[in-house]
């Protein structure tokens, strides 16, 4: 068994100095995973750029073209929150391409991840909330088009409800979208998922984990043969946009339960980064890295270095 995690330098985009989005977190996370020997350079694979045809699996052609040539409507750009540029289009294609590559890798290896993505606020015809194209929706449609999966579950634990996932995939009987999020957080007009669990402000570990167990039971009843895990760390107490009070240990337990669930049922699973807006941003980076520590524990602990493509993956 081997692990492939996808990354691109395109993920880091130059933004105005006063912009509130912590774009540096992608590079910080990659470097932290390497410096802590959670991953090695051999595990990091370059994310390809998604093609027009791949984006079109979940998005309207007019919207994609408008982002290619810069004619996208100013109101949409305002709702996305990033200024348009060619680099933004390339970054968005790399994010979706990384998700597609991770999806294919998980089918072969059982588990994979993308060090970006989880852009669950993007709809078929528009983006919003720092999301241009919806990587999970595109990857879901890819699996369906190529008949690689029959029943797909999305476990979305970002603190913000995945309205784009639901608007694109909510009427599909072969997809189950589970979103657990802040009741009074963005987006303020939510699109119903197959299962929404709305949590109160300042929700703490025990309540959160109890609700998660209910959600996982519902996923089990759906009997998926593929799982997308949106592993946003913005429920962390220190997050500026989360309005929740989870600890690092609470988030690690969350990740453990999700990944143990997928591993025990032998369901391929790919990870999308999701939100994280702590100050300092290194706290979010630490929480993201903990998810990959848990991945190592669940999928490789005790399996012996001979069954892994790099001994460093099992190093303490």
Secondary structure, 3 states (H helix, E strand, C coil): CCCCEEECHHHCCCCCCCCCCCCCHHHHHHHHHHHCCCCCHHHEEECCCCCHHHHCCCCCHHHHHHHHHCCCCHHHHHHHCCCCCHHHHHHHHHHHHHHHHHHHHHHHHCEEEECCCCCCCCCCCCCECCECCCHHHHHHHHHHHCCCCCCEEEEECCCCCCHHHHHHHCCCCCEEEEEEEECCCCCCCCCCCCEEEEECCCCCHHHHHHHHHHHHHHHHHHCCCEEEEECCCCCECCECCCCCCECHHHHHHHHHHHHHHHHHCCCEEEEECCCCCECCCHHHHHHHHHHHHHHHHHHHCCCCHHHCCCHHHHCC
